[in-house]
């Protein structure tokens, strides 16, 4: 094995070594750049959600939201159901769900590093925990998915927590469907789905 390595080193001496190094640098740079571009596109899509959203009419709601008295009261009042705000000179998107209510929750979205290879979300939940999630690489401009970061303790635990967040944008950016998927005991528990219209 050592002799083989020695032969390889001898063959890439001089100009070949320079060419090899340049090739490796270009490959690494464009590889990182490509991943960073994907992360940046996802984050830019999140920034487009900026502003206030009202809950859609009752007939458009699904599951638990259709029967929730709090949701019904917000719909009848035409009150804000979701608010996205850019903070930290646009370095973070702050999402507030059901603002000023007893079920208010917040999620913070930002690039995980300076390259923006990943977009991270931290969800501050009424379940009194804070799952950390990462943007799914299959996300698109109109369907943005965050999955629980399985390197974290909470995402691996049996605790009831939000394991996935999915934002689906339609109607030329005027409609938003957001799904919070909860897990408990390491498996799917349920979905909490809300439909919003841009205010």
ABEGO torsion letter per residue (X at the ends): XAAAAAAAAAAABEAAAAAAAAAAAAAAAAAAAAAAAAAAAAAAAAAAABEBBBBBBAAABBEAAAABAAAAAAAAAGBBABBBBBBGGGABBBBBBGBGBAABBBBBBBBABAAGABBBBBBBBAAGBBBBBBBBAABBAABBBBBBBAABAAAABABBBBABBBBBBBGGGABBBBBBBBBBGGBBABBBBBBBBBX
